């Protein structure tokens, strides 16, 4: 199941519901994945396609929407 409000507002939706720990964990997961791809790009000296960065961006947004109904 997917939650539209959680997708639109992300960690603020979790904070409004009192799930601040889960919001912090999901933000940490997002930053970790993005940092890993950034380091991969730096170490290999290649530019990742813009589509890959777009998928990471939208994937991190939809992570909140997908996990919201299971978390609450």
N, C-alpha and C positions, 0 to 999 in steps of 0.2 A: 504494500500500500504506500501511497505517496501523499505527502502533506504540502499543500500549496503555500500556506502561511509560513511554514518552517523553511520552505525553499526561498521565499521572498525575503524573509527577515533573518534567516540564519541563526547565529548564536543569540541574537536578541530575543527570538522566540523561545529558545531554551531558558534564557534568563527570566523571562516573564512567567514561565511555568515553574520556576524554582529549580531547574536542573542545571545549575551553574557548573557542576563538575563535568557533566557530559558535554557541555558546551566547550569547556577548556580542553577536554580530550579530543573532540572533533577538530577544533582549531589547531591543536598540536599535530594531529594526523595530517591535516591539510598542509601545514608548514613543512612537515617532515617530507612528504611526497614531493612538494614543489622544490624543496632544497635538494633532494636527491636528484631530481631531473636537472636542476641547475648545475650541480656538481658534475653530473654526467656530461653536460654540455661543455663545461669548462675543461674537464680532464681530457676529453676526446678532441677538443678544439674544433668541434663542428657545431653549426647552428641547427638546432632542432627546428623542424617545420613549424610555421605559425599555427597550423592545425593541431599539433600536439599540445602547444601551450593553451590553445582554445579548449581542447578536450579536458586538460587539467583544470582550467578555470570553471567550466561548466560542471565537471565532475565534482569539484569541491562544493559548488553551490547545491547540487542535487544530493550530495551526501547528507546534508541536514534534512532535506525533505523526505528522504527514504528512511532515515533512522528515527525520525520524530515519533511515528506511531508505535514503533517497537519500544522506544524509551519511556514513553509516558503511560 
